[in-house]
Amino acid sequence: MNLKSLLLCSDEKIVRVLRRTLGDLDIGVELCASSEVALRKLTRERFEAIIVDCAGPGAAAVLRSARSAPCNKRAIAVAILDPEVGLRSAFEIGAHFILYKPVSVERAKSSFRAARALMKKERRRNSRVAVQIPVEMSRRDTDAHLKVSTTDLGEGGLAVRLPKLSKLHGRWQLLFTLPGTAKALEVEAEFAWEGLGRQVGLRFEDVSPEVARLLREWLGRHSPDVEKDDPPVRCQLTDLSLGGCYLEIGSPFPVSTRVTLSMRAAEVELRTEGVVRIMHPDRGMGVEFIQSTPEHRGLLEKFLSLLTDNRDVLPELLVEPEGLETEGTQSPLSLTAAGDSEDTLLGLFRSQAALTADAFLTELRKQRGLAAASAGASS
């Protein structure tokens, strides 16, 4: 099944370019002549991408509505902007990717390759596998305890049938084992919806990277509509700390994208997960690591030491998206990843996020110079 996009644009030249580009990427296009038509479609049909020319009337309303429409709130939003329009205004109304005018085939294809990889992940995240798994439900603040069975399972949550009609609410701890595996998974979940009879839906909250990985792998093996992921994207590492990194990449992923990074230098290999905290279109992105185990920290320290001691070694990096996090997701490393002292790279991500790309990269170079001077003085 092809990915599907909604396009709101009256510029015939842009429409021609996007039809050609999206067609080459196996992304269907449903063109809307007006914002009114687009708004109606958003309430009735599911799209993996919402593409809006922000120069047209009602563009902002369409992007905002996409975030609130139940069937399209996780669609990837692409804003087409005039060069003089500020990025922040587009991001504030819900855009994930920015495409500047004039829209060329080359620029559009580069941007939509990154968008397509994320669209596939989000569609898979929304998909469900019908399966019956015993689940133990409990609450820490009460003695409530239930034994139920799932009716379906996805990356973002599961549906269960309650033993009797009841009005349950709040956050619960779930314990279950995926069929064919030995490890019991423990995850917190919030009641999300009530169906007919005794069926209810639970949305996973604060899922650990390890549990998320195990769920993705199991669902990938058992989903009836498995679609091959796009290959990881090669990028260049410019800055690295124990808390995060900055990557140069032509089509960076939007803020709050969960990503997997594969790093290799000499004989040292590292695979880590992170969340995009800052993004500069056509330039790069800052990623905060979300793993905090001693093993992960040890590998990071070894990788960082190798690069510090061997300036001529060029690390190989691949990045792939895993999906969009909900707003407000925070890393367990916070600003103290490097121990008791503040991680200056993460501090820069947070304190200078409003800067233009050029201004931010200038601050990044300054920080890099200070770090080098400090290392030289201590050696």
CORLINTA-V366155 format. One record per residue. RES is the residue in one small letter. PHI is phi in whole degrees, 0 to 359 (NA if undefined). NEAR is the number of other ideal C-beta (glycine too) atoms within 8 Angstrom. Layout:
res=RES phi=PHI near=NEAR
res=RES phi=PHI near=NEAR
//
This chain:
res=m phi=NA near=3
res=n phi=289 near=6
res=l phi=292 near=12
res=k phi=232 near=12
res=s phi=235 near=14
res=l phi=255 near=14
res=l phi=240 near=12
res=l phi=251 near=15
res=c phi=196 near=13
res=s phi=251 near=6
res=d phi=277 near=8
res=e phi=298 near=6
res=k phi=293 near=7
res=i phi=296 near=12
res=v phi=299 near=11
res=r phi=298 near=8
res=v phi=298 near=12
res=l phi=289 near=14
res=r phi=300 near=9
res=r phi=293 near=9
res=t phi=295 near=12
res=l phi=292 near=12
res=g phi=297 near=9
res=d phi=297 near=7
res=l phi=264 near=10
res=d phi=60 near=6
res=i phi=246 near=15
res=g phi=289 near=8
res=v phi=236 near=10
res=e phi=246 near=11
res=l phi=277 near=7
res=c phi=246 near=11
res=a phi=279 near=5
res=s phi=214 near=9
res=s phi=293 near=13
res=e phi=298 near=7
res=v phi=296 near=9
res=a phi=299 near=14
res=l phi=297 near=12
res=r phi=295 near=8
res=k phi=294 near=12
res=l phi=296 near=16
res=t phi=274 near=7
res=r phi=242 near=5
res=e phi=233 near=9
res=r phi=264 near=7
res=f phi=233 near=13
res=e phi=275 near=12
res=a phi=216 near=15
res=i phi=242 near=16
res=i phi=245 near=13
res=v phi=227 near=17
res=d phi=280 near=12
res=c phi=290 near=12
res=a phi=280 near=7
res=g phi=275 near=11
res=p phi=294 near=5
res=g phi=79 near=12
res=a phi=298 near=14
res=a phi=298 near=8
res=a phi=296 near=9
res=v phi=293 near=15
res=l phi=296 near=15
res=r phi=293 near=10
res=s phi=293 near=10
res=a phi=300 near=14
res=r phi=288 near=9
res=s phi=260 near=6
res=a phi=289 near=10
res=p phi=307 near=4
res=c phi=276 near=8
res=n phi=230 near=11
res=k phi=291 near=9
res=r phi=253 near=7
res=a phi=292 near=12
res=i phi=279 near=12
res=a phi=260 near=15
res=v phi=240 near=16
res=a phi=257 near=14
res=i phi=262 near=14
res=l phi=238 near=12
res=d phi=287 near=8
res=p phi=304 near=6
res=e phi=277 near=3
res=v phi=280 near=9
res=g phi=290 near=5
res=l phi=295 near=9
res=r phi=302 near=7
res=s phi=298 near=8
res=a phi=289 near=13
res=f phi=294 near=9
res=e phi=293 near=6
res=i phi=262 near=10
res=g phi=109 near=10
res=a phi=287 near=12
res=h phi=261 near=10
res=f phi=238 near=13
res=i phi=242 near=10
res=l phi=237 near=12
res=y phi=274 near=11
res=k phi=277 near=9
res=p phi=289 near=4
res=v phi=275 near=12
res=s phi=260 near=7
res=v phi=298 near=8
res=e phi=296 near=6
res=r phi=293 near=10
res=a phi=296 near=13
res=k phi=295 near=11
res=s phi=298 near=10
res=s phi=293 near=12
res=f phi=282 near=13
res=r phi=295 near=12
res=a phi=294 near=14
res=a phi=296 near=13
res=r phi=296 near=12
res=a phi=301 near=13
res=l phi=287 near=16
res=m phi=299 near=13
res=k phi=297 near=12
res=k phi=296 near=12
res=e phi=292 near=14
res=r phi=295 near=11
res=r phi=295 near=12
res=r phi=296 near=11
res=n phi=276 near=9
res=s phi=285 near=10
res=r phi=232 near=8
res=v phi=250 near=11
res=a phi=289 near=5
res=v phi=202 near=9
res=q phi=253 near=5
res=i phi=232 near=11
res=p phi=296 near=7
res=v phi=229 near=13
res=e phi=261 near=10
res=m phi=247 near=13
res=s phi=212 near=10
res=r phi=236 near=11
res=r phi=286 near=5
res=d phi=272 near=3
res=t phi=220 near=5
res=d phi=266 near=4
res=a phi=298 near=8
res=h phi=210 near=7
res=l phi=227 near=9
res=k phi=244 near=8
res=v phi=229 near=11
res=s phi=225 near=9
res=t phi=287 near=13
res=t phi=251 near=9
res=d phi=203 near=10
res=l phi=216 near=11
res=g phi=218 near=12
res=e phi=295 near=10
res=g phi=265 near=7
res=g phi=168 near=10
res=l phi=211 near=13
res=a phi=246 near=14
res=v phi=228 near=13
res=r phi=251 near=10
res=l phi=287 near=12
res=p phi=293 near=7
res=k phi=205 near=5
res=l phi=297 near=5
res=s phi=203 near=5
res=k phi=255 near=3
res=l phi=275 near=8
res=h phi=206 near=4
res=g phi=82 near=7
res=r phi=261 near=7
res=w phi=233 near=14
res=q phi=264 near=11
res=l phi=249 near=14
res=l phi=227 near=9
res=f phi=205 near=11
res=t phi=237 near=9
res=l phi=291 near=10
res=p phi=305 near=6
res=g phi=85 near=4
res=t phi=237 near=8
res=a phi=253 near=3
res=k phi=275 near=6
res=a phi=283 near=6
res=l phi=259 near=12
res=e phi=241 near=7
res=v phi=211 near=11
res=e phi=271 near=10
res=a phi=213 near=14
res=e phi=243 near=10
res=f phi=296 near=13
res=a phi=248 near=7
res=w phi=200 near=6
res=e phi=240 near=6
res=g phi=259 near=8
res=l phi=287 near=3
res=g phi=66 near=6
res=r phi=253 near=8
res=q phi=277 near=12
res=v phi=224 near=12
res=g phi=249 near=12
res=l phi=239 near=14
res=r phi=259 near=10
res=f phi=295 near=11
res=e phi=230 near=9
res=d phi=51 near=4
res=v phi=287 near=9
res=s phi=290 near=7
res=p phi=304 near=9
res=e phi=293 near=6
res=v phi=295 near=11
res=a phi=300 near=11
res=r phi=296 near=9
res=l phi=297 near=12
res=l phi=297 near=13
res=r phi=301 near=10
res=e phi=294 near=8
res=w phi=294 near=11
res=l phi=295 near=14
res=g phi=298 near=9
res=r phi=279 near=6
res=h phi=245 near=7
res=s phi=288 near=10
res=p phi=288 near=4
res=d phi=245 near=6
res=v phi=296 near=6
res=e phi=242 near=8
res=k phi=296 near=4
res=d phi=291 near=8
res=d phi=291 near=8
res=p phi=293 near=5
res=p phi=301 near=8
res=v phi=260 near=12
res=r phi=282 near=6
res=c phi=215 near=11
res=q phi=242 near=7
res=l phi=277 near=12
res=t phi=249 near=8
res=d phi=215 near=10
res=l phi=215 near=9
res=s phi=225 near=13
res=l phi=289 near=11
res=g phi=258 near=13
res=g phi=181 near=17
res=c phi=206 near=13
res=y phi=243 near=13
res=l phi=239 near=15
res=e phi=274 near=9
res=i phi=204 near=11
res=g phi=296 near=5
res=s phi=233 near=10
res=p phi=292 near=14
res=f phi=275 near=12
res=p phi=291 near=11
res=v phi=304 near=8
res=s phi=81 near=11
res=t phi=282 near=14
res=r phi=276 near=12
res=v phi=232 near=14
res=t phi=247 near=10
res=l phi=248 near=14
res=s phi=247 near=11
res=m phi=243 near=13
res=r phi=214 near=9
res=a phi=212 near=12
res=a phi=55 near=6
res=e phi=258 near=3
res=v phi=262 near=10
res=e phi=238 near=7
res=l phi=216 near=11
res=r phi=239 near=7
res=t phi=218 near=12
res=e phi=245 near=12
res=g phi=205 near=14
res=v phi=232 near=13
res=v phi=291 near=15
res=r phi=255 near=12
res=i phi=213 near=10
res=m phi=222 near=11
res=h phi=239 near=11
res=p phi=308 near=10
res=d phi=68 near=5
res=r phi=239 near=8
res=g phi=177 near=14
res=m phi=206 near=12
res=g phi=258 near=15
res=v phi=243 near=15
res=e phi=259 near=13
res=f phi=289 near=17
res=i phi=243 near=12
res=q phi=259 near=8
res=s phi=226 near=9
res=t phi=285 near=6
res=p phi=301 near=5
res=e phi=297 near=6
res=h phi=295 near=11
res=r phi=299 near=10
res=g phi=297 near=8
res=l phi=295 near=11
res=l phi=297 near=12
res=e phi=299 near=9
res=k phi=295 near=9
res=f phi=294 near=14
res=l phi=296 near=11
res=s phi=295 near=8
res=l phi=300 near=12
res=l phi=290 near=12
res=t phi=293 near=8
res=d phi=275 near=5
res=n phi=228 near=9
res=r phi=297 near=5
res=d phi=274 near=4
res=v phi=280 near=9
res=l phi=258 near=5
res=p phi=289 near=10
res=e phi=263 near=8
res=l phi=230 near=13
res=l phi=233 near=10
res=v phi=227 near=15
res=e phi=219 near=12
res=p phi=281 near=12
res=e phi=241 near=11
res=g phi=138 near=11
res=l phi=267 near=11
res=e phi=279 near=9
res=t phi=288 near=6
res=e phi=300 near=5
res=g phi=88 near=4
res=t phi=297 near=8
res=q phi=239 near=5
res=s phi=282 near=11
res=p phi=293 near=6
res=l phi=282 near=14
res=s phi=49 near=8
res=l phi=263 near=9
res=t phi=243 near=10
res=a phi=295 near=14
res=a phi=270 near=9
res=g phi=111 near=5
res=d phi=279 near=3
res=s phi=271 near=6
res=e phi=290 near=8
res=d phi=281 near=15
res=t phi=293 near=9
res=l phi=291 near=15
res=l phi=295 near=17
res=g phi=299 near=10
res=l phi=293 near=13
res=f phi=303 near=13
res=r phi=279 near=9
res=s phi=277 near=6
res=q phi=242 near=10
res=a phi=296 near=8
res=a phi=278 near=4
res=l phi=290 near=8
res=t phi=294 near=5
res=a phi=301 near=10
res=d phi=297 near=6
res=a phi=294 near=9
res=f phi=295 near=13
res=l phi=295 near=11
res=t phi=296 near=8
res=e phi=297 near=11
res=l phi=295 near=12
res=r phi=294 near=8
res=k phi=299 near=8
res=q phi=297 near=12
res=r phi=297 near=9
res=g phi=294 near=8
res=l phi=296 near=8
res=a phi=295 near=9
res=a phi=294 near=8
res=a phi=295 near=8
res=s phi=295 near=8
res=a phi=294 near=9
res=g phi=293 near=7
res=a phi=289 near=6
res=s phi=273 near=5
res=s phi=270 near=4
//
